[in-house]
Amino acid sequence: MSLRAPEFFAELRLPFHDSTVVGNTYFAAPVPGAPLRLRIDFTRTIHADTYGGLRLAVVHSDRGEIDAVALSFLDHGTFHRRDEATNTRPNTKQHGTFDTYHRPGWPPWEGAVTTGLRDAIEQYTAVWFPGAWTASVPSRAAARTAHTASVAPVTRSGARAR
């Protein structure tokens, strides 16, 4: 079954104009004329037809892959809401993953919240393609503000914790 990758990558709202999806892989040239390219694939798990995250790779046009990082759906909260709503237990095949078996008419990654992944992709590409993200879209970080939260004082109880 199809992963409906073009829809998934569109959901990420990546800002690179010179990009395309071939099969289940996203390719982009974040800096026009530069020899570095970005490739994003879905990472497989030990279970057949089950995907647990994204693999980002920086590829040089002459030297091939020069760096890669795996971003797990679990670490970036992609399926946290879905798993909580469906009471999916940790350490099960379905927790923090998606597979190719899904409801007809729905994408296999239904319920994904891609904000954490998008932020991680933005951080990674800022290292390898400085300025490419901000040249394409206004920075979301500029709108963020720091908030000071009050912290309750720590009190010690007479009981020992083991």
Disulfide bonds with the S-S distance in Angstrom:
none
